[in-house]
Amino acid sequence: MNKLYSEIEKILDYKFKDIKLLDEALTHSSIKINNKHKKVFNYERLEFLGDRILGFVISDLIFKKFPNFQEGDLSILFQKYTNTKFLSNIAISLNLNKFVVVQKGDELEKKDSIMSDLIESIIAAIYIDSNLDNAKLFIENKILNNSNIINVVDKHPKSLLQEFSLRYYKKIPVYTVEEKNGPDHDPQFKVNVSINSQNYAFGEGSSTQKAQEEAAKNLLKIMESKN
């Protein structure tokens, strides 16, 4: 059993002081025992706490990283990193489905909701076993996969740029075709987008639309780095 614990702890990059917490975090409520006087702990309570910890950590990260985002954009980004499917994919990528303790025969370890709950219960177990800093490290290193949260709001980059420009400069971005190269059947466009003389960027693409999108993305990155 110690070997099993070591394998899980290696995956998590965290060593538990109280191994019972890890047991509890991995045990689904489908597990029952015959002795009615003996209580079996499962991850439901830990999942409740872990969900709140994950929500706080992700909210804190995106709030600080994107100071110009309004509530709606923050909510879209928050959902990207906390939804059931995303968390389930993380659990499976870490092979945690091999260790969850569930009732045999129902293939519960393949359900997205259970895999998502498992991630959240482990977050809470780490928090209780140590502190918020270690729980945050687990979220950053394992759930976010050692990468910074990126701006992948499900909005068109031109829409995002226009919202930003109107909010802070009271202007609409201006797109200008600078160059068109290549044959008619395979053209390449270079587009400039500008808000003012200090805020501009270029983009290239096989159509003016694609070049405009690329230019908008590039200008958003530049302006984000300034803030």
LINFENKA-V338948 format. One record per residue. N is the residue number from 1. RES is the residue in three letters. OMEGA is omega in radians with two decimals (none if undefined). D_FIRST is the distance of its C-alpha to the first C-alpha in Angstrom with 1 decimal. Layout:
BEGIN
n | res | omega | d_first
N | RES | OMEGA | D_FIRST
N | RES | OMEGA | D_FIRST
END
This chain:
BEGIN
n | res | omega | d_first
1 | MET | 3.13 | 0.0
2 | ASN | 3.13 | 3.8
3 | LYS | 3.12 | 5.3
4 | LEU | 3.10 | 5.1
5 | TYR | -3.13 | 6.4
6 | SER | 3.14 | 8.7
7 | GLU | 3.13 | 9.9
8 | ILE | -3.12 | 10.9
9 | GLU | 3.09 | 12.4
10 | LYS | 3.10 | 14.3
11 | ILE | -3.08 | 15.7
12 | LEU | -3.01 | 16.8
13 | ASP | 3.13 | 18.0
14 | TYR | 3.13 | 17.0
15 | LYS | -3.09 | 14.7
16 | PHE | 2.99 | 14.2
17 | LYS | 3.10 | 15.6
18 | ASP | -3.04 | 14.6
19 | ILE | 3.12 | 11.1
20 | LYS | 3.10 | 12.4
21 | LEU | 3.10 | 14.8
22 | LEU | 3.08 | 12.4
23 | ASP | -3.11 | 11.1
24 | GLU | -3.11 | 14.8
25 | ALA | -3.08 | 15.8
26 | LEU | -3.02 | 13.9
27 | THR | 3.13 | 15.0
28 | HIS | -3.07 | 18.4
29 | SER | 3.10 | 21.1
30 | SER | -3.14 | 21.3
31 | ILE | 3.11 | 18.4
32 | LYS | 3.04 | 20.3
33 | ILE | -3.09 | 19.8
34 | ASN | -3.11 | 22.4
35 | ASN | -3.05 | 22.7
36 | LYS | 3.13 | 25.2
37 | HIS | -3.14 | 25.0
38 | LYS | -3.07 | 21.3
39 | LYS | 3.04 | 20.9
40 | VAL | 3.09 | 18.3
41 | PHE | 3.04 | 18.3
42 | ASN | -2.96 | 18.5
43 | TYR | -3.03 | 19.4
44 | GLU | 3.13 | 23.1
45 | ARG | 3.11 | 24.1
46 | LEU | 3.13 | 22.2
47 | GLU | 3.10 | 23.7
48 | PHE | -3.13 | 27.1
49 | LEU | -3.11 | 26.8
50 | GLY | 3.09 | 25.2
51 | ASP | -3.14 | 28.1
52 | ARG | 3.12 | 30.6
53 | ILE | 3.11 | 29.0
54 | LEU | 3.14 | 28.9
55 | GLY | 3.13 | 32.5
56 | PHE | -3.07 | 33.7
57 | VAL | 3.13 | 32.2
58 | ILE | 3.12 | 33.6
59 | SER | -3.13 | 36.9
60 | ASP | -3.11 | 37.3
61 | LEU | -3.08 | 36.7
62 | ILE | 3.10 | 39.2
63 | PHE | -3.12 | 41.7
64 | LYS | -3.06 | 41.9
65 | LYS | -3.08 | 41.8
66 | PHE | -3.06 | 44.5
67 | PRO | -3.12 | 47.1
68 | ASN | 3.13 | 49.7
69 | PHE | 3.01 | 47.7
70 | GLN | -3.03 | 48.9
71 | GLU | -3.11 | 46.7
72 | GLY | 3.14 | 46.9
73 | ASP | 3.10 | 45.7
74 | LEU | -3.13 | 42.9
75 | SER | 3.12 | 41.8
76 | ILE | -3.13 | 41.7
77 | LEU | 3.11 | 39.6
78 | PHE | -3.12 | 37.2
79 | GLN | -3.14 | 36.7
80 | LYS | -3.04 | 35.9
81 | TYR | -3.13 | 32.8
82 | THR | -3.08 | 31.6
83 | ASN | -3.02 | 32.3
84 | THR | -3.09 | 29.8
85 | LYS | 3.13 | 30.2
86 | PHE | -3.12 | 29.8
87 | LEU | 3.08 | 26.6
88 | SER | 3.11 | 25.2
89 | ASN | 3.09 | 26.1
90 | ILE | -3.13 | 24.3
91 | ALA | -3.12 | 21.0
92 | ILE | 3.12 | 21.4
93 | SER | 3.09 | 22.6
94 | LEU | -3.12 | 19.3
95 | ASN | -3.14 | 17.4
96 | LEU | 3.09 | 15.9
97 | ASN | 3.10 | 17.0
98 | LYS | -2.99 | 14.2
99 | PHE | -3.13 | 11.7
100 | VAL | -3.09 | 14.1
101 | VAL | -3.10 | 13.6
102 | VAL | 3.06 | 17.1
103 | GLN | -3.08 | 19.2
104 | LYS | 3.00 | 19.3
105 | GLY | -3.09 | 22.6
106 | ASP | -3.13 | 24.1
107 | GLU | -3.13 | 22.7
108 | LEU | -3.10 | 22.3
109 | GLU | 3.12 | 20.0
110 | LYS | -3.10 | 23.2
111 | LYS | -3.12 | 25.3
112 | ASP | -3.08 | 26.6
113 | SER | -3.14 | 26.7
114 | ILE | 3.11 | 23.0
115 | MET | 3.09 | 22.0
116 | SER | 3.10 | 24.5
117 | ASP | -3.13 | 23.3
118 | LEU | 3.09 | 19.7
119 | ILE | -3.10 | 21.2
120 | GLU | 3.12 | 23.2
121 | SER | 3.11 | 20.4
122 | ILE | 3.07 | 18.4
123 | ILE | -3.13 | 21.8
124 | ALA | 3.14 | 22.2
125 | ALA | 3.10 | 18.8
126 | ILE | 3.12 | 19.6
127 | TYR | -3.12 | 23.0
128 | ILE | -3.11 | 22.2
129 | ASP | -3.10 | 19.6
130 | SER | -3.07 | 22.3
131 | ASN | -3.12 | 25.6
132 | LEU | -3.12 | 27.5
133 | ASP | 3.14 | 27.9
134 | ASN | 3.07 | 24.2
135 | ALA | 3.13 | 24.2
136 | LYS | 3.10 | 27.4
137 | LEU | 3.12 | 26.0
138 | PHE | 3.13 | 23.2
139 | ILE | -3.10 | 26.0
140 | GLU | -3.01 | 28.3
141 | ASN | -3.07 | 26.0
142 | LYS | -3.11 | 23.9
143 | ILE | 3.09 | 26.0
144 | LEU | 2.99 | 29.3
145 | ASN | 3.06 | 27.9
146 | ASN | 3.12 | 29.4
147 | SER | 3.08 | 32.9
148 | ASN | 2.99 | 35.5
149 | ILE | -3.11 | 36.2
150 | ILE | -3.11 | 39.2
151 | ASN | 3.14 | 42.2
152 | VAL | 3.07 | 41.7
153 | VAL | -3.08 | 43.6
154 | ASP | 3.05 | 44.7
155 | LYS | 3.10 | 48.3
156 | HIS | -3.11 | 50.8
157 | PRO | 3.12 | 51.2
158 | LYS | 3.10 | 54.9
159 | SER | 3.12 | 54.5
160 | LEU | -3.12 | 52.1
161 | LEU | 3.13 | 54.6
162 | GLN | 3.10 | 57.5
163 | GLU | -3.14 | 55.8
164 | PHE | -3.08 | 55.1
165 | SER | 3.13 | 58.6
166 | LEU | -3.09 | 60.3
167 | ARG | -2.99 | 58.3
168 | TYR | -3.08 | 58.9
169 | TYR | -3.14 | 62.0
170 | LYS | -3.14 | 63.8
171 | LYS | 3.02 | 64.3
172 | ILE | 3.12 | 63.2
173 | PRO | -3.13 | 61.8
174 | VAL | 3.13 | 64.4
175 | TYR | -3.13 | 63.5
176 | THR | 3.07 | 65.9
177 | VAL | -3.11 | 65.8
178 | GLU | -3.08 | 66.4
179 | GLU | 2.95 | 66.4
180 | LYS | -3.10 | 66.3
181 | ASN | 3.07 | 65.8
182 | GLY | -3.13 | 65.5
183 | PRO | -3.10 | 67.2
184 | ASP | -3.12 | 67.7
185 | HIS | -3.14 | 65.2
186 | ASP | -3.07 | 62.5
187 | PRO | 3.07 | 63.4
188 | GLN | -3.09 | 61.4
189 | PHE | 3.01 | 62.0
190 | LYS | -3.06 | 61.6
191 | VAL | 3.04 | 61.6
192 | ASN | 3.00 | 62.0
193 | VAL | -3.11 | 60.8
194 | SER | 3.01 | 62.1
195 | ILE | 3.01 | 62.3
196 | ASN | -3.06 | 64.5
197 | SER | -3.13 | 65.5
198 | GLN | -3.07 | 62.3
199 | ASN | -3.14 | 59.8
200 | TYR | 3.11 | 59.9
201 | ALA | -3.13 | 57.8
202 | PHE | 3.06 | 58.3
203 | GLY | 3.13 | 56.6
204 | GLU | 3.12 | 57.2
205 | GLY | -3.10 | 56.8
206 | SER | 3.04 | 58.4
207 | SER | 3.12 | 60.1
208 | THR | -3.14 | 61.4
209 | GLN | -3.14 | 58.8
210 | LYS | 3.12 | 55.9
211 | ALA | 3.09 | 57.5
212 | GLN | 3.12 | 57.9
213 | GLU | -3.13 | 54.3
214 | GLU | 3.11 | 53.2
215 | ALA | 3.12 | 55.7
216 | ALA | 3.10 | 54.4
217 | LYS | -3.09 | 50.8
218 | ASN | 3.13 | 52.0
219 | LEU | 3.08 | 54.1
220 | LEU | 3.11 | 51.3
221 | LYS | -3.13 | 49.0
222 | ILE | -3.09 | 51.9
223 | MET | 3.08 | 52.6
224 | GLU | -3.13 | 49.0
225 | SER | 3.14 | 48.7
226 | LYS | -3.05 | 51.8
227 | ASN | none | 50.4
END
